[in-house]
C-alpha cells in the first residue's frame, strides 16, 4: 500500500476509533448480514453476523474497513451461505446516483475506458462499448455539486411519489446521503417487507412511469388506438394528475425550441399563441377540442405527455430496488471513494441538505498533496481548484477526497 493510501487508511482508522459509538445500528441488527471491504487487504468479507452494536465497534477497532455494508434483508441465519440464510423479508430500498443521470457537466469531469479494447470517452459510462461491445469499464467520476444536486432533485420526486401516490408516511421513509454522488431512500414498513422481486418491480415501474395507458394513445374501454384528441382524457390522481400538472407547466413555459426538441413541428405556433386557452380548456377541463388555431392532434399531446413523464419520473437504480438480498452502505460509515459519511437526515430537510458540509468526517488538519488534475470543488464553506499538476496544501477532507479519487498523491515532508 502506497504512502497516500496508508495515510487515508490511518485517517479512517482514527475516525472509527473515535466515532464508532456514534454510528447508529440498523433495525434488527441481529437479522442482517454484514459485509466489510478492508483497506489494506482490498478483500470483501461477507456473511458476518453481528448480534449487537458492540461487536461492530470491535470489528472497526481490529480492522480498518474502507466500506461497510449490511443487507436490506432480514435472515434467520445471517452468517450462512445464501441458500441457507432463511430469508424473512427485506426493506424497500431506492438508490439514486448521479452515475445514471446525464448532466451538462459530466462530460467535463467523468471519464471511462473499455476494459476490453481500451476505447475511452467522457460523460455517463455506456452499458456496452460502442466499439467492441464489452461491458466492463474503468471509470473515473467526480462528486461535483451539480451532479449531486441532480440526484437530490430525483430523490425529491421519488419521495413525493412514495408519499402522495403510494401512501407511505414520512415516519416510514428514511433518507440518506450516500457519501458519494447520490442518495438512498429506505422504506421500513411491515407492509413491504414480504414483497418479492416481482412485486418490487411493479413499484419500480410505477416510479418510472412505465406502461401508462395515457401515453399509449389507446381507448381504455375498447383497447383500440385513439383516433382523435377528443378521447385524450386524464383523471386527477396518480400519474394522470402528474402528467396533467406537468403538461400545464411545460406548455406555459415552452419556447419554440422546447417544442421542436421533443419532435413537434406543425403546430408550434398554434400552441405558443394559445397557451392559456390550452391549459385551461384542454388540461384543466379535459375538453381536448374547440380552440381555433391550435392545429394540434393527438400525437402532439402524446409527445408532450411522454416528455413530461420523463421529467416527472424519478431516475432510480432499478436493480437495487428489485434485489431482495441487496447489500447497502451502513448509515454513519465512511465511503471508500470520497471519505465522506453516509448520513441520514429528516425528509423535510432534503431540499436544503448540504452534503459537502454535513457529511464531512475529517474536520481538522491540513495535508500537502501533488494534484494531477481536479475540477473546482467545495468542501465546507471553501472552494478549491481547479488544479493541474500542482502541489497544494489542503484541509484533510479535501486531500482525502482527491487521493481516493486517484487525482492526488501525498507529498513527503
Phi, psi and omega per residue, in radians:
X1 nan 2.263 -3.094
X2 -1.225 2.980 -3.103
X3 -1.040 -0.746 -3.086
X4 -1.142 -0.793 -3.130
X5 -1.223 -0.576 3.072
X6 -1.088 -0.687 3.101
X7 -1.105 -0.807 -3.135
X8 -1.118 -0.720 3.099
X9 -1.011 -0.737 3.126
X10 -1.095 -0.732 3.129
X11 -1.144 -0.692 3.077
X12 -1.089 -0.748 -3.141
X13 -1.063 -0.777 3.124
X14 -1.088 -0.704 -3.138
X15 -1.070 -0.867 -3.100
X16 -1.215 -0.557 3.105
X17 -1.175 -0.572 -3.089
X18 -1.579 -0.587 -2.954
X19 -2.043 0.078 -3.053
X20 -1.030 -0.555 -3.136
X21 -1.286 -0.219 -3.141
X22 -1.627 -0.142 -3.098
X23 -1.381 2.114 -3.074
X24 -1.323 2.356 3.114
X25 -1.324 2.640 3.048
X26 -1.238 2.793 3.074
X27 -1.040 2.453 3.131
X28 0.917 0.957 -3.080
X29 -0.978 -0.592 -3.085
X30 -1.259 -0.169 3.122
X31 -1.854 0.128 -3.105
X32 -1.772 2.576 2.896
X33 -1.519 2.396 3.069
X34 -1.965 2.626 3.122
X35 -2.465 2.558 -3.069
X36 -2.376 2.270 2.980
X37 -1.708 2.027 -3.030
X38 -1.455 2.470 -3.087
X39 -1.150 -0.944 -3.018
X40 -1.288 -0.806 -3.074
X41 -1.410 -0.322 -3.048
X42 0.935 0.627 -3.131
X43 -2.020 2.548 3.105
X44 -1.664 2.178 3.057
X45 -1.811 2.110 -3.079
X46 -2.056 3.129 3.053
X47 0.981 0.683 3.131
X48 -1.611 2.335 3.131
X49 -1.737 2.240 -3.141
X50 -2.181 1.902 -3.078
X51 -1.366 -0.521 -3.099
X52 -2.663 2.810 -3.057
X53 -1.077 -0.480 3.136
X54 -1.102 -0.525 3.093
X55 -1.154 -0.690 3.093
X56 -1.114 -0.727 -3.136
X57 -1.053 -0.659 3.123
X58 -1.236 -0.615 3.091
X59 -1.116 -0.739 3.131
X60 -1.080 -0.630 -3.092
X61 -1.374 -0.525 -3.100
X62 -1.480 -0.547 3.118
X63 -2.351 2.855 -3.107
X64 -2.016 1.758 3.117
X65 -1.440 2.424 3.003
X66 -1.434 -0.466 -3.129
X67 -2.542 2.454 -3.121
X68 -2.208 2.277 -3.101
X69 -2.253 2.730 2.913
X70 -2.407 2.808 -3.098
X71 -1.290 2.557 2.946
X72 -1.260 -0.375 -3.075
X73 -1.516 2.791 3.011
X74 -1.921 2.362 -3.067
X75 -2.249 2.695 2.987
X76 -1.234 -0.716 -3.104
X77 -2.290 1.427 -3.054
X78 -1.032 -0.478 -3.078
X79 -1.440 -0.179 -3.085
X80 -1.358 2.912 3.006
X81 -1.113 2.839 -3.013
X82 -0.926 -0.756 -3.061
X83 -1.170 -0.395 -3.084
X84 -1.894 0.103 -3.054
X85 -1.187 -0.625 -3.085
X86 1.353 1.354 -3.067
X87 -1.129 2.242 -3.119
X88 -1.926 -0.191 -3.086
X89 2.516 3.110 -3.124
X90 -2.740 2.581 3.006
X91 -1.165 2.721 3.036
X92 -1.593 2.028 -2.989
X93 -2.129 2.412 3.104
X94 -2.133 2.430 3.115
X95 -2.126 2.104 3.084
X96 -2.013 1.997 -3.017
X97 -2.214 2.406 3.131
X98 -1.066 -0.338 3.105
X99 -1.027 -0.450 -3.085
X100 -1.815 0.166 -3.077
X101 -2.128 1.917 3.103
X102 -1.123 2.292 3.081
X103 -2.277 2.884 -3.106
X104 -1.236 -0.298 -3.062
X105 -1.764 -0.187 -3.047
X106 -1.152 -0.437 3.109
X107 -1.296 -0.204 3.116
X108 -1.514 -0.770 -2.974
X109 -2.022 -0.127 -3.131
X110 -1.863 2.360 -3.131
X111 -2.317 2.660 3.073
X112 -2.526 2.676 3.109
X113 -2.460 2.331 -3.126
X114 -1.199 2.249 -3.129
X115 -1.275 -0.214 -3.094
X116 -1.679 -0.873 -3.054
X117 -1.987 -0.181 3.100
X118 1.522 0.003 3.097
X119 -1.112 2.441 -3.061
X120 -2.307 2.857 3.128
X121 -2.855 -3.097 3.136
X122 -2.131 2.764 3.141
X123 1.707 -2.761 -3.124
X124 -1.123 2.285 3.128
X125 -1.131 2.220 -3.125
X126 -1.247 2.819 3.099
X127 -1.213 -0.651 3.090
X128 -2.370 2.660 -3.142
X129 -1.181 2.267 3.138
X130 -1.198 -0.226 -3.139
X131 -1.678 -0.926 -3.036
X132 -1.963 -0.152 -3.137
X133 1.443 0.075 3.141
X134 -1.123 2.688 -3.073
X135 -2.016 0.082 -3.141
X136 -1.921 2.264 -3.086
X137 -2.332 2.585 2.903
X138 -1.717 2.149 -3.081
X139 -2.160 2.627 3.084
X140 -2.218 1.887 -3.103
X141 -1.924 2.981 -3.132
X142 -2.453 2.344 -3.133
X143 -1.477 1.192 -3.119
X144 -1.340 2.784 -3.062
X145 -1.098 -0.661 -3.115
X146 -1.134 -0.711 3.119
X147 -1.156 -0.787 -3.137
X148 -1.169 -0.610 3.082
X149 -1.159 -0.607 3.100
X150 -1.133 -0.666 3.070
X151 -1.162 -0.646 3.093
X152 -1.089 -0.741 3.125
X153 -1.044 -0.727 3.118
X154 -1.170 -0.599 3.121
X155 -1.190 -0.697 3.086
X156 -1.041 -0.741 3.109
X157 -1.136 -0.710 3.131
X158 -1.070 -0.852 -3.132
X159 -1.042 -0.700 3.126
X160 -1.088 -0.737 3.103
X161 -1.144 -0.772 -3.120
X162 -1.091 -0.683 -3.100
X163 -1.392 -0.897 -3.007
X164 -1.418 -0.623 -3.069
X165 -1.695 -0.700 -3.055
X166 -1.756 -0.088 2.950
X167 1.396 0.282 3.088
X168 -1.368 2.467 3.120
X169 -1.560 2.836 -3.125
X170 -1.029 -0.550 -3.117
X171 -1.241 -0.325 3.122
X172 -1.533 -0.251 -3.063
X173 -1.772 2.255 3.090
X174 -2.082 2.090 -3.063
X175 -1.896 2.356 -3.080
X176 -2.336 2.518 2.805
X177 -1.404 2.321 -3.005
X178 -1.295 -0.313 -3.049
X179 1.712 -0.093 -3.118
X180 -2.258 -1.666 -3.054
X181 -2.231 0.496 -3.095
X182 -2.931 -2.835 -3.054
X183 -2.382 2.658 3.032
X184 -2.033 2.494 3.002
X185 -2.184 2.108 3.113
X186 -1.861 2.305 3.008
X187 -1.848 1.920 3.135
X188 -1.867 1.599 -3.062
X189 -2.556 2.370 -3.127
X190 -1.015 -0.464 -3.099
X191 -1.181 -0.393 -3.087
X192 -1.878 -0.239 -3.024
X193 -1.038 -0.637 -3.062
X194 -1.536 -0.006 -3.108
X195 -1.131 2.328 3.092
X196 -1.482 -3.115 -3.060
X197 -1.091 -0.639 -3.128
X198 -1.176 -0.714 3.122
X199 -1.137 -0.667 3.105
X200 -1.192 -0.551 3.062
X201 -1.093 -0.643 3.098
X202 -1.100 -0.692 3.104
X203 -1.155 -0.743 3.092
X204 -1.014 -0.820 -3.129
X205 -1.057 -0.652 3.128
X206 -1.171 -0.787 3.141
X207 -1.052 -0.634 3.141
X208 -1.432 -0.219 -3.103
X209 1.271 0.577 -3.127
X210 -1.448 2.483 3.033
X211 1.314 0.396 3.139
X212 -1.281 2.197 -3.084
X213 -1.128 -0.553 -3.117
X214 -1.149 -0.391 3.138
X215 -1.548 -0.177 -3.104
X216 -1.623 -0.165 3.127
X217 1.139 0.743 -3.090
X218 -2.106 2.601 3.072
X219 -1.342 2.045 -3.055
X220 -1.081 -0.579 -3.058
X221 -1.385 -0.572 -3.061
X222 -1.932 -0.237 -3.132
X223 1.247 0.311 -3.107
X224 -1.798 2.698 3.094
X225 -1.059 2.400 3.087
X226 -1.242 2.495 -3.101
X227 -1.856 -0.251 -3.133
X228 -2.524 2.777 -3.131
X229 -1.241 -0.212 3.140
X230 -1.126 -0.382 -3.141
X231 -1.736 0.161 3.105
X232 -1.450 1.623 -3.007
X233 -2.080 2.398 3.095
X234 -2.294 2.308 3.098
X235 -1.479 -3.035 -2.963
X236 -1.958 0.693 3.020
X237 -2.609 2.823 3.125
X238 1.042 -2.523 -3.069
X239 -1.151 -0.550 3.090
X240 -1.021 -0.780 3.126
X241 -1.140 -0.696 3.128
X242 -1.087 -0.715 3.141
X243 -1.219 -0.705 3.096
X244 -1.042 -0.858 3.142
X245 -1.097 -0.728 3.139
X246 -1.156 -0.699 3.116
X247 -1.129 -0.720 3.124
X248 -1.063 -0.810 3.136
X249 -1.119 -0.755 -3.106
X250 -1.121 -0.831 -3.083
X251 -1.125 -0.751 -3.121
X252 -1.103 -0.500 -3.092
X253 -1.858 -0.001 -3.019
X254 -1.231 2.489 2.982
X255 -1.864 3.003 3.098
X256 -1.028 -0.708 3.135
X257 -1.099 -0.714 3.133
X258 -1.044 -0.791 -3.103
X259 -1.169 -0.748 -3.124
X260 -1.213 -0.528 -3.139
X261 -1.116 -0.534 -3.138
X262 -1.684 0.203 2.994
X263 1.690 0.193 3.112
X264 -1.586 2.235 -3.063
X265 -2.157 -0.944 -2.964
X266 -1.294 -0.563 -2.982
X267 -1.914 0.396 -3.088
X268 -1.049 -0.899 -3.098
X269 -1.129 -0.672 3.139
X270 -1.072 -0.681 3.119
X271 -1.243 -0.796 -3.108
X272 -1.109 -0.563 -3.097
X273 -1.503 -0.134 -3.058
X274 -2.319 0.590 -3.035
X275 -0.997 -0.885 -3.078
X276 -1.109 -0.748 -3.133
X277 -1.145 -0.684 3.137
X278 -1.121 -0.843 -3.094
X279 -1.169 -0.576 -3.131
X280 -1.351 -0.961 -3.030
X281 -1.330 -0.868 -3.051
X282 -1.272 -0.979 -2.967
X283 -1.450 -0.870 -3.105
X284 -1.241 -0.709 -3.064
X285 -1.709 -0.137 3.136
X286 1.054 0.597 3.064
X287 -1.999 1.731 -2.926
X288 -1.610 0.530 3.056
X289 -2.515 2.940 2.939
X290 1.730 0.083 3.089
X291 -1.843 1.959 -3.082
X292 -1.172 2.346 3.038
X293 1.605 -0.075 3.141
X294 -1.269 -0.838 3.060
X295 1.151 0.478 -3.118
X296 -1.952 2.363 3.105
X297 -1.803 -2.998 -3.076
X298 -0.968 -0.768 -3.055
X299 -1.097 -0.560 3.096
X300 -1.108 -0.814 -3.134
X301 -1.188 -0.580 3.090
X302 -1.155 -0.675 3.113
X303 -1.098 -0.734 3.115
X304 -1.164 -0.751 -3.137
X305 -1.088 -0.718 3.140
X306 -1.173 -0.674 3.090
X307 -1.103 -0.773 3.133
X308 -1.109 -0.674 3.101
X309 -1.012 -0.745 3.127
X310 -1.115 -0.591 3.132
X311 -1.279 -0.741 -3.032
X312 -1.405 -0.400 3.138
X313 -1.283 2.789 3.134
X314 -1.816 2.263 -3.045
X315 -1.498 1.392 -3.120
X316 -1.581 2.820 2.994
X317 -1.427 1.826 -2.997
X318 -1.126 -0.554 -3.088
X319 -1.138 -0.684 -3.102
X320 -1.089 -0.778 -3.059
X321 -1.226 -0.613 -3.084
X322 -1.486 -0.217 -3.102
X323 -1.479 1.891 -3.072
X324 -1.396 -0.012 3.080
X325 -2.047 0.284 -2.978
X326 -1.109 2.458 2.933
X327 -1.583 2.455 3.131
X328 -2.294 2.579 -3.128
X329 -1.053 2.436 -3.094
X330 -1.380 2.377 3.109
X331 -1.023 2.378 3.090
X332 1.522 -0.099 -3.133
X333 -1.689 2.921 -3.070
X334 -1.516 2.590 3.068
X335 -1.605 2.216 -3.055
X336 -1.255 -0.043 3.100
X337 -1.852 -0.137 -3.095
X338 -2.411 -0.488 -3.001
X339 1.425 0.062 3.052
X340 -1.519 2.832 -3.107
X341 -1.634 2.546 2.828
X342 -1.333 2.235 -2.996
X343 -2.445 2.383 3.107
X344 -1.621 2.577 3.081
X345 -2.605 2.768 -3.107
X346 -1.059 2.547 -3.115
X347 -0.954 -0.724 -3.071
X348 -1.170 -0.258 3.123
X349 -1.571 -0.034 -3.053
X350 -0.942 -0.823 -3.101
X351 -1.047 -0.551 -3.043
X352 -1.868 0.023 -3.103
X353 -1.122 2.351 -3.102
X354 -2.034 1.664 -3.080
X355 -1.139 -0.493 -3.092
X356 -1.397 0.009 3.031
X357 -2.081 -0.743 -3.003
X358 -1.525 -0.282 -3.125
X359 -1.809 0.179 -3.141
X360 -1.244 2.268 3.132
X361 -1.723 -0.608 -3.050
X362 -1.882 1.849 -2.985
X363 -1.938 0.061 -3.106
X364 -2.244 2.631 3.014
X365 1.522 2.904 3.062
X366 -2.321 2.776 -3.108
X367 -2.436 2.394 3.069
X368 -1.575 2.183 -3.099
X369 -2.316 2.696 3.027
X370 -1.790 1.978 -3.041
X371 -1.695 2.163 3.098
X372 -1.300 -0.830 3.060
X373 -2.882 2.482 3.097
X374 -2.801 2.390 3.058
X375 -1.295 3.016 3.043
X376 -1.140 2.404 -3.139
X377 -2.619 2.851 -3.117
X378 -2.082 2.390 2.952
X379 -2.275 2.111 -3.055
X380 1.174 -2.223 3.130
X381 -1.785 0.121 -3.043
X382 -1.957 2.507 3.079
X383 -1.763 2.527 3.134
X384 -2.343 2.675 3.083
X385 1.362 -3.009 -0.033
X386 -1.244 2.678 -3.126
X387 -2.169 2.568 3.051
X388 -2.564 1.928 3.134
X389 0.877 1.007 -3.056
X390 -2.346 2.480 3.052
X391 -1.685 2.161 -3.109
X392 -2.436 2.724 3.033
X393 -1.796 2.145 -3.017
X394 -2.202 2.744 2.970
X395 -1.000 2.621 -3.049
X396 -0.934 -0.768 -3.107
X397 -1.054 -0.713 3.129
X398 -1.201 -0.719 3.132
X399 -1.135 -0.758 3.120
X400 -1.064 -0.750 3.107
X401 -1.010 -0.839 -3.111
X402 -1.137 -0.703 3.134
X403 -1.130 -0.811 -3.120
X404 -1.154 -0.457 3.105
X405 -1.506 0.059 3.105
X406 1.229 0.453 -3.076
X407 -1.975 -0.005 -3.116
X408 -2.688 2.738 3.054
X409 -2.307 2.593 3.101
X410 -1.156 2.579 3.039
X411 -1.764 2.131 -3.125
X412 -1.151 2.399 -3.129
X413 -1.350 nan nan
